[in-house]
Amino acid sequence: MLLMIDRALSLLAAQHKWAYNPETSQLEDPRSPLEQCEDTWDSPFDRFGWAAEVAPDFDNIRRAQSEEEPKRKSILRRKAPDSFVAAFVKLAVEIAKRDPAFNIGEMPGIKANLHELAIKFDDKLDHPYNTFDSYIEGLCKFKRGSRSSNYYQSQFPEYFK
């Protein structure tokens, strides 16, 4: 085990020297010390200090992770129809026009306050609260711990007479 740690530290020192003193360390071989050791013996970093007989199967782990990669990058499917999204964007733009400090990632008030304005702002946003709530998922976020407020009523008094 100590031999493996010594090899890892020596290789790390050589890699550091190669990276920061390229003119002196690249005279014989332009490859990095890590690249050079791939041809001759196992890199001590491949096993991360485990003895060979108990080392995890890192190749299999890497393959599994690379297969999972596309799944993590998958596109979030939205539930809202295009007409709802377009109307919601118009509403967000109108709020931003009236309040330059508006941040769609930290919406003021609570969803019920926004829903109250939305159904009055555009017919395409007029859905039951539960549907509205599921449709706005991914389109905006509310501040953590937000409480009900009259923010939307003060920004749009014409809808709340």
C-alpha positions in Angstrom: 0.0 0.0 0.0 2.8 2.4 0.9 4.5 1.6 -2.4 1.3 2.5 -4.3 1.1 5.8 -2.4 4.7 6.6 -3.1 4.2 5.9 -6.8 1.1 8.1 -6.9 2.9 11.0 -5.2 6.0 10.6 -7.4 3.8 10.6 -10.5 1.8 13.6 -9.2 5.0 15.5 -8.6 6.3 14.7 -12.1 3.0 15.7 -13.7 3.1 19.0 -11.8 6.7 19.7 -12.9 5.8 18.8 -16.5 2.8 21.1 -16.4 4.6 24.1 -14.9 8.1 23.7 -16.4 7.4 22.6 -20.0 10.7 23.8 -21.5 12.8 21.6 -19.2 10.5 18.6 -18.8 9.4 18.0 -22.4 12.9 17.6 -24.0 12.9 13.8 -24.3 9.1 13.1 -24.6 6.4 15.6 -25.3 3.8 13.5 -23.5 2.9 14.1 -19.9 4.1 11.7 -17.2 0.5 10.4 -16.8 0.4 9.7 -20.6 3.8 8.0 -20.5 2.9 5.7 -17.7 -0.2 4.5 -19.6 2.1 2.6 -22.0 4.3 0.9 -19.4 2.3 0.2 -16.2 -0.9 0.9 -14.4 -1.2 4.4 -13.1 -1.5 4.4 -9.3 -4.4 6.7 -9.8 -6.3 4.0 -11.6 -6.9 2.1 -8.4 -6.9 5.0 -6.0 -4.8 3.1 -3.5 -6.7 -0.2 -3.5 -4.8 -3.4 -3.7 -5.2 -4.9 -7.2 -7.2 -7.9 -5.9 -9.8 -5.7 -4.2 -9.9 -2.8 -6.6 -13.4 -1.9 -7.9 -14.0 -2.4 -11.6 -13.4 1.2 -12.6 -13.8 0.5 -16.3 -17.3 -0.9 -15.7 -18.1 2.1 -13.5 -16.9 4.5 -16.2 -19.0 2.7 -18.9 -22.1 2.8 -16.7 -21.6 6.5 -16.0 -21.2 7.3 -19.6 -24.4 5.4 -20.5 -26.2 7.4 -17.8 -24.8 10.7 -19.1 -27.4 11.2 -21.9 -30.2 10.4 -19.4 -29.1 13.3 -17.2 -29.0 15.7 -20.1 -32.5 14.8 -21.3 -34.8 17.6 -22.1 -37.4 18.4 -19.5 -40.8 17.8 -20.9 -43.2 20.6 -20.0 -46.9 19.9 -19.4 -48.1 23.3 -20.5 -49.5 23.8 -24.0 -47.7 26.3 -26.3 -50.6 28.8 -26.0 -50.2 28.8 -22.2 -46.4 29.2 -22.3 -46.8 32.1 -24.8 -49.4 33.8 -22.6 -47.3 33.2 -19.5 -44.2 34.8 -21.2 -46.3 37.8 -22.1 -47.4 38.1 -18.4 -43.8 37.8 -17.2 -42.7 40.5 -19.6 -45.5 42.8 -18.5 -44.5 42.3 -14.8 -40.9 43.0 -15.7 -41.9 46.2 -17.5 -43.7 47.4 -14.4 -41.0 46.3 -11.9 -37.4 46.5 -13.2 -36.2 44.5 -10.1 -38.5 41.5 -11.1 -36.7 38.2 -11.1 -38.5 35.2 -12.6 -36.2 32.9 -10.6 -37.5 34.4 -7.3 -41.1 35.3 -7.9 -42.8 37.5 -5.3 -45.8 36.2 -3.3 -47.1 32.7 -3.7 -48.5 30.8 -6.7 -52.1 31.5 -5.7 -51.4 35.3 -5.9 -49.9 34.8 -9.4 -52.8 32.6 -10.4 -55.3 35.3 -9.4 -53.6 37.8 -11.7 -53.0 35.3 -14.5 -56.7 34.3 -15.0 -57.5 38.0 -15.3 -54.6 38.9 -17.6 -55.2 36.3 -20.4 -57.9 33.7 -21.1 -55.2 31.2 -22.1 -53.9 31.3 -18.5 -57.4 30.6 -17.1 -57.0 27.1 -15.7 -57.9 25.5 -12.4 -55.2 26.2 -9.7 -53.8 22.7 -9.7 -53.5 22.7 -13.5 -52.0 26.2 -13.5 -49.5 25.1 -10.8 -48.3 22.1 -12.9 -48.1 24.2 -16.0 -45.8 26.9 -14.5 -43.4 24.2 -13.3 -40.1 25.0 -15.0 -41.2 28.4 -16.2 -40.6 30.3 -13.0 -39.6 29.8 -9.3 -40.9 31.4 -6.2 -38.8 32.6 -3.3 -38.3 30.1 -0.6 -40.6 30.8 2.4 -42.7 33.3 0.4 -46.0 34.4 1.9 -49.1 35.7 0.3 -48.8 39.3 -0.7 -50.5 42.0 -2.7 -47.6 42.4 -5.0 -49.5 41.6 -8.2 -52.5 43.6 -7.1 -50.2 46.7 -6.6 -48.5 46.1 -10.0 -51.8 45.6 -11.9 -54.5 47.6 -10.1 -56.6 47.7 -13.3 -57.4 44.0 -12.8 -58.3 44.2 -9.1 -60.9 47.0 -8.9 
